[in-house]
Amino acid sequence: MNGFGRKRKSRNIDVDHSSICFKPCGIRREGLERVVLYEDEMEAIRLADFESLYQQECAERMGISRTTFSRVVESARKKIADALLNQKAIRIEKR
């Protein structure tokens, strides 16, 4: 084993969310801290919260395991909560 961990599995993403940014009203972008939400995290939010799918179906649509999906959506929700509660900008990027 080379110590680098497993190769990252490709994830199916139906909608291109990259290069989208959200920020709190009334605060200049230059003065804001940023949270980076990766497009696989955004896709997980879209499937689970917007489409209201069960985690297993979300995982199947993204081509990943249910446990991996669970970690991805949990990470995304934590980042979004941090941005909303602490007035940070959210930028969606490709990995």
Residue, then its C-alpha position, 0 to 999 in steps of 0.5 A: m500500500n502506498g499510503f495515499g488511500r483509495k482512489r476517489k470514485s467518480r460520482n454522477i452529477d445530473v446538474d452543473h452547479s459549479s461556479i455558483c456563489f451565494k452571499p449574505c445581503g448587505i455585506r460586500r463580497e470582499g469582506l466575507e469568509r467563504v465556504v466551498l461546497y463541492e458540486d457532489e455535495m450540492e448534488a447530494i443536497r439537491l437529491a436528498d432535500f430538494e427531490s426528497l429521495y431516500q439516501q439509498e436512491c440518492a446514492e444509486r443515482m450518484g453511483i456511490s455507496r449509501t455510507t459515502f452518500s451519508r458522509v457527503v450530505e452530512s458534510a454539505r449540510k454542516k457547511i451550509a449551516d456554518a455559512l448561514l449562521n456565521q454570515k459566510a459566502i457559499r461558493i460551489e466548485k468542482r473538486 
